[in-house]
Amino acid sequence: MQALIHNSTARRMAKTILNGFRSYFADYLNSTLSAKARFEKADWHGVQQANVDRLELYKLKVAQTVQYLGMVTNKDIADLELWREAKIAYTQLVFNFPNFEIAETFFNSVFSDLHDHDKIDDDIIYVLSSQLIEAPAAEYSIFVRYEGEGFRDTFRRILKESEFSLPGEDIDLDLDRIMDVFNQDVVPKITGSQDAIKFDILESTFYRGKAAYMVGRVVDGKNKFPLALVFLNTEKGQLYVDTAIFNADDLSVLFSFTRNHFMVDAPLPYQYSHFLKKLMPRKLDYEIYNSLGFPKHAKTEFFRQLVGHLNSSEDKFIVAPGIKGMVMTVFMLPSYNIVFKIIKDKFAPPKEVTHQIVREKYRLVSRHDRIGRMADTQEFDNLIFPLDRFSDELIQELLKVAASQIEIRNDKLVIKHLYTERYMTPLNIYLQSASDEEMYSSMEEYGNCIKQLAAANIFPGDMPLKNFGVTRHGRVVFYDYDEIAFLTDCNFRKIPEPKNEQEEMQSGPWYTVGPDDIFPEEFRLFFSGNIKARKMFEEMHSDLYQVSFWTNLQHQIRSGYVVDVFPYRRIKRFDRNAEAVVDAH
């Protein structure tokens, strides 16, 4: 009799969690469905707020579900045996769900809200999925297929049948430009007849920032080419195509880890993920789920991928190469392109931040528009590693600078709090072996990165070269967040002239410095003796040394300006209103 009551309780728990998930997913889809209206109304501030609200939605629904769990049973909901049975019941309930993988992660989140992560076990939560993840039997439910027409006529149909309510500014001009790129990038590679070529366009449009993206593929027998058409709003009631993309590298940058999640109506998340993965085979599952707007499930996929890599490799975690930071200690696995960052117990002067402030800065970044210039991070509590995979040098380093954040349990190392981030070559290290051409390009990128962050109301704070990384696409990205601030909170000043010789000769500043004061003239110091790189930088970006550059941006932001930065080079853009847009490179 006791077992029957126990099972009944577990089933009520499972149903309660599933109800919470359904409520979350319905609100998630409504948020994405409303992205079209925000884009067409040019409600750019609404776009920014919707991104934040969607991130907070998950946390809110998990908290509500935990509260309801305490109301549906008088049993001890911390009882692990009860959770084992609840998982069995939940697995039965979500079997063959079209979004079962997201539902399983929601179950994990509810459990983790009540328990420490050291209780993770596949009998209790979904360390692995309960369902075999295979290629979808049919993808026709997520895309529209076009075939049997000439290429230009096909693109005309695609534009005419889009979900947009606003008319195109000049569809024939758009078609001319699309066809120019298509004839150059795709037609020479086609092996089949024109009548046999198929165009598959995902049913849902992707929205992010000030742009809308129609994404799909061109199918030539077994060959598949990515397809993306990028739409912008004239803000006068019309739309136009800004560029067309037909290669995997450009599409990969569009779905970069340095950009916010898309708003896309994806009721079948795995099918969307599978479709995109085929177009970008170098992308990992967690990266694509992040782009689709499922960061919690992306963490689940990341953890599974990390465990799988540890099981299939033998190298040891080491201290990450480069200049050691004053706030974070960083380590990595040489065979894995991820870095792990732990906040140190103590910070050397002149750092005056605290653990809590650092965490708040990272939280700010996770909710702000990263505009392709700030790396995405995953935050973990109580992550458990095999102790024997850590080098002796790294163990000693962790014990020395972050002892409060680690715990050794037999053959396991528990890290109580850490961030993970994609590995990039630090800019100062990159410059050591860069050719003149590579150095010039990276200095152009470095300045553009600072300018675009500023236009998005982010002042990096610490701007030495070591705090910026170079991606495999040659983009320069900022990744050290402990001193970032809103640009509008900074007070940019010119260094005053000394009043007399005594002031000029004294060792410290002869002027008062407030906590928010910034002196752009001092930015020259960030090059640390790299004279060649500094000269190149100043040819392109000497305006960053001027107070007026920063105060003018502050004025624009306070007046409601929202920056335009798109994930493709200026040369890729169709030549229309280009002067009004900040270049993405």
N, C-alpha and C positions, 0 to 999 in steps of 0.2 A: 504493500500500500504506500509506503514511504517513497519508493522509487517512482510510483505513478504520479504522486504529488510533485516530486522533484522534477520529473520530465515535463509536467504541465507548467511548472514555473519557468523552466528553461524555454519552453515554447512561447510563453507570454513575453519573456525577455526578447526573444528573437523577433517576434512580431512588432514589438515596440521599437526596436532598432531599425527594422525595415520601414516602419512608418516614418521614422525620423529621416531615413535616407530618401524616401519618396518625396517628403516635404522639401528636403534640400535640393533634390535634383529638379523638381518642378520649378522652384524659384530660380535655380541656376539657368534653366532653359528660358525662362521668362526674361532674365537679365540679358541673355545673348540675343533673344528675339527683338528686344528693344534697341539693339545696337544700330539697326538700319535707320530708325527714326532719328537717332542722335546724329548719325553721319549726314543724313539728308538735311537736317536742320542746322548743320554746322555748329552743333552744341558741344564745343570742344571741352569746356569745363565739365559738362555733364559726362563726357567720355572718361575723363580722369576720375571723377567721383564714382562712376559705375565700376571701374576696375577695382577701386578700394572696397566698395560695398560687396562685390562678389567674393573677394578674399575673406572678408569678415563673415560672410554668410555661412561658410562651412563651420567656422568655430562656433557661431551662434547655434546652429542646428545640432551640433554635437553636444553642446551644453544643455540644450533643451531636452535632448534624448536621455542624457544622464539623469536629469531631473525626473523625467517620466518613469524611468526604470525604478526609481525609489518608490513610485506610487503604485506600480502594477503588481508588486509582490512584497510580502513581509519577510521574505528570505534575506539572507546576507548576500547582497550582490557583489561582495568582494570574494565570495567563495569560488575558488578556481575550478572545482569540480562542476559547479553550476555553469560556469562559462564553457567548459568542455561540452556539456550537453547543449548549451545555447548555440554553440557554433554548429553542432550537428543539425539542429533544427533550422538554423539560418541558411545553411548550405542547401537544405531541401527547399527552402522558400525561394532562394534566388537562382535555382537551377534553370538554365537556359534563358535567364534574363538577358536582354540585349546590352545591358550596362552592368553585368554581374561583377566585373573587376572593380568598378568604382564602388559598388555596394559592399564588396568585401573590405575594401580600404576603409569605408565608413564604419564598419563593424570594428575594425582594428582601432580606429580613432576613439570610439566610445570606450572600448576596453582600456586604452592607454590613458584616458582621462581619469580612470578610477584606480589604475595600478601602475607600479613602477615598470620601466622597460626591461628590467632584469628578469621579469616573469614571462618574457616572450617565449612561446613554444608553439609549434605548428598544431598541436592538439587543442590549443586554446584560441589562437588567432590565425589569420591567414598569412603565415610566413611565405607560403607558396599558395597559389590559387587552387581552389577546389575543383576547377574545371579545366580541362585540357584546352589550351589556347591554340587554335589552328587558323589557317587562312580561311576567311569567310567563304562559305559555299557559294554565295552570290553577292556581288557588290552593287548590283543594279539599284538597290534600295537607297544608295547614297549619291549616285551620280546620274547625270543626264547624258545620253550618248547622241552625238551628231555624226552622220555619215552620208555618203552618196551625193555630195554636192562639191562644187569647186571650193577651194580653200577660202577665197574671199567671201563667197556666199555663206560658207559655214561660220566664219567669224561674224558676219553681219547677223546671222540668226542668234548666235551666242549673245551678242550685244542687245539685240531686240528682245530676247526672252529672259534677260536678267531680272532679278527681283526688284531692281530699283524703280521707284516711282517718279523720280526726276528724269527729264529728257536729257539726251546727250547734246552737248554744245555743238558738235560738228562730227557726226558719225562717219561720214565719208573721209574726213581728214584722219580720224582715229584709225579707220581701216587701212588707209594708205600707210600709216606708220607701223601698224601691226604687221602688215604684209612685208614691209621692208625688212623687219627683223626676222620674220618667219622665213622669208626667202633666203636670207643669209645664214641663219642658224640651224634650220631644220631641213628645208627642201633638198640641199645637197646630200644629206645623209639618208634620205628616204630611198628604200629599195623596191617597195611595192608600187602598184599603180595608184593614181590619185583617188580613184573611186573606192579603193580598198582601205584608205586611211580613215581612222576613227578618232573622234575627239570626245573625251570623257571629261565633263565638267562637274565637280562636286556640287551637289544640290544647294548647299549652304555657302553663303559668302562669308569671308573672313574679314573682320573689322579690327583695326588697331590704330590709335592715334587719329590722324586726319585722313586716313586712307582706307579704301575697301579693296579687297583682293579676291578675284575669282581664280580658283586654283583647280587644276586638272592635269590631263596628260594627252599627248598625241600618240596614238597606237599605230605602229607600222609592223604588222605581224608580231614577232617576238620582241621587237624594239619598241621602247617607250621613251618619250621625251617629256620632261616636265613642261607645264604650261601655267603661267600666272599673268593675269591682266590686272594692272593696278589703276584704280579709279580715284580721282580727286574731285572735290566739290569746288566749283567756282565761287561759291557762297552767294551766287546771284540766281539760284534756281536751276542750275544745269551741272552736268557731270562731264568729265573728259578722261580719256585714258592717258595716264602719265608715262607708262612704259609697259613693255611686254617682255616676259622672261621665258626662255626655253632651254635652260641648262641647269644641271643639278647643283653646281657650285653657287650660282646666284640665288636659286631657291633655298639652299641651305642657309645663306646669309639672311634671307627673308625670315626664316624660322630660327634665327640665332638665339643663343642663350643670353645674349646681351640685350634682349628686347622683352617687353612685357608680353603676357599671354594674349592671344587673340580672343576676341569675342566671336564665337562661331556656334551656331545652333547644331550641336553634334549629339543627337539622342542615341547614336550608336558609336560610342567613343572608340571601341576597338576597331571597328571597320574603318573609321577615319584614320586612325593610327596606322593600320596596315596599309592603306592606300598611300599615305604620305611616306611611309618607310620604304616602299618600293621605289619611290621617286628620289629619295635621299638615303641610300643604303648605309651611309656612314653615320647617320643619326642613330643614337640609342633610343630604346623605347621610352625611357624616362624623359628624354629631351622633347620628344614629340608630345607626350602627355602634358608636359609643362606648357608647350605652345598652345595646346588645345584648351588650356584653362583649368587643368586638373592638377594643381601643384601637390596636393596631398597624395594622390595616387602616383604622381611622379616620384615622390619619396619612397613609396612602396617598391616601385620598379627599380629605383636606384639601389635600394638595399638588396634586392634580389640579384641585381647585376653585380654588385660588389661581392656578395657571398659567392656567386658563381665564379667570379674572377679569382678570388682567394683560393677556391677549391681547385682551380686549374693552373695556378702559378706557384712559384716557390720563392721568389725574391722577397726581401724584407723591406719594411717601411724604414725610411731614412729621413734625416733632417733635410728639408727642401733647400736646393741650392739658392745662392743669392745672399744679399745683405739681410741679416736678421732684423725683424721688426721690433719696435719697442713695446707694442701692445699685444701682438699675436705671436705665438710660436707655430710654425708651419712645418708639416711633414708630408711625405708622399711615398707612393710605391712606384719605383722606376718603370714598371711595366704597365702602369695605369695612369691615364691622363687627368687625374683628379688630385687636388691638394686638400689637406685637412687642416683646419685652422682652430687653435684653442686660445682663448683669452688668457693672458699671463696673470699670475697672482699679484705681481707688483709691476708698476710702470716706471721706467727710468725718467728723470727730468729731461726735457721740459714738459713731458706728457702729464696732464692733470685730469684725465678722464677716469671714470670708474667702470667696473664690470657692467653695471646697469646702463650707463650712458652708451657704452659700446654696443650692447644688445639693442638699445633703442635706435642707434644709427643704422644697424643692419636691418632692423624692422622697417625703418623709413625707406630704405632702398627697395625692399621687397614690395612696397606699396606705391612707389613713385615711378613715373615713366622713365625707364632706363635708356630710352632713345638710342639703343645700340652702342652705348658707351660705358655701361656698368655691368659687370658680370653678375649673373644670377647665383644665388647661394641656396643651399639646403641646410636647415638647422636641425640638429639631432640632440636628444638627451639620452644619456646612458647607453651609448653605442658600445657593443661588446666585440672585441677583437681577440684572435689567438695571440697569446703573449709571445710565442716563439717566432712570430712574424715581425717583431720589432728589433731593430739593431740595438746593440748595447749602448752605442752613442746616443741614439734617440731616447731610450729609456732614461738615461742619465739627464738628458736635456729636459725631458718632461718633469722628472722629479725635482729638478733644480728650479724651473721657472713656472710650473703649473701644477704643483703637487696637489693642490686642493681639487683639481679637476680630474684626477685619475685615481683609480683604485685597482690594485692587483688582487685577483681572486684565483688562487691556485694557478691554473694555466691560462687564465683569461685576463685581459686588460680592459677595464671598464672606463670609458671616457664620459664624464658626466655631462659635458656640454661641448659641442663643436659645430663648426660650419664646414661644409664641403663646397668646392668651387672648381670649375674647369681649370686645368693647368694651362698657363700661357707663359711664354718666355718673357721674363722681366725685361723691360725696355733697356735698362742699363746694361744687361748681359747681351741682349740682342745687338746693341751698337758695337760691342767689342769685336765682332766678326763681320759686321755689315759692310757691304760694298758702298761706295759713294752714292750710287743710285738708291740702294736700300735705305741708307741713312737719311737721304733727302726725303724719301717717301715717308719714313717713320716720323721724321720731324714735322712734316706736313700733317700727318695723322695725329701726332701728339698735340699740336696746337688746335686742330679741329675738334679733338676730343674735349679739351678744356673749354673751348668756345661753345660747343653744343651742350655740354653739361650746364654751363652758365645760362644759356638761353632757356634751358629747362628748369631754371631756378635752383641749380645745385652748384655750390662752391666746394671743390674737392678738399680744401683745407691743406692737406699735405700733398704737394705736387712734385716731389722728386721723381726722377725717372724710374726708380725701383718700385714705385707704387702703381705703375702702368705696365700692362702686358701686351704682347703682340700675338694675335691669333694666326691660325694657319692661312687665313685669307689676307694677312697683312694689315688688319685693322688694329688700331691701338685702343685699348680698353682699360678703364680705371677699376681697381679692385681693392683698394685700402680705404675702408669707410669710417674709421674711428674718429675722424675730425671733419667729416662733411657737415655742411650747414646750408640752410636755404640762402640763396644769394641775397634775397631781400632783407635778411637779418644782419648782413655784413656792413661794416662802415669802411669804405675805401678812402684812403687818405694818401696825399703826397707827403713825402718826408720833408719837414720844414728845414729851411736853411739854418745852419748854426748862427747864433747871434754874435759870437766872438770866437777867438782862437782857442780859448779854454774849452768851450763846448765842442769845438771841432776835434780837439785832441783827446777828449776823454774816451775811455774804453767802451762804455755802454752808450745807449741812446741818450741824447740831450733833450729829448722830448717825451711827453707822456704817451703811454700806449694803453688803450682800453682793451677789454677782453674781446671785443668784436672788431677791433681795428685791423685792417689789412693794408699793406703797403706794396702795390704792384711792382714798384721799382726793384724790390728785393727778389722777384721771381728769377732774375738772372742767376741767382745762387744755386738753383736747382740742377744746373748742368755739371756741377762738381768737377770742373777742370776739363770737360770734353769740349775743347775750343771749336773744333770743326762742326760738331753737332749744334753748338750754340749759334755759330755764325749762320748755318742753314736755317735754324729756327727763326732767327731775328730777321732774315730776309722775307719770311712769310708772315710772321706773327708778332712783330714788335709792338703792335697795338695792344697786346696783353699787358705791356708795361705801363700803359696809360690809365690813370684813374678814370678818365672820361669813358673808356670802353666799358667799364664795369658799371658806372653810374647810369649810363645811357640804357644798358640792359635792364637795370633795376627799374628804371622809369617805365620801360615797355611792359615788363612783367606786372608791375603794379597797375598798369592801365588795362590789363586783361589779355595781353598778348600770350598766345600759346605757340610754341615753336613748331616748325615743320622740319622734320628730319626723316629721311626715308632710307631704306636698307639697300640702296644701290647707288652707284657712282653717278655724278652729274652727267657724265657722257652718255649714260644709259637713258637719261630722261628725254622724252620728246620735247622739243624746244618750244615750250609754251609757259609763260609766267615763271621761268626758271629763276629770274633775278629775285623773286620774293621768297625764295626758299633757302634755308641753310643746307649746304651741301653735306651729304652723308659721309663723305670722305674728305 
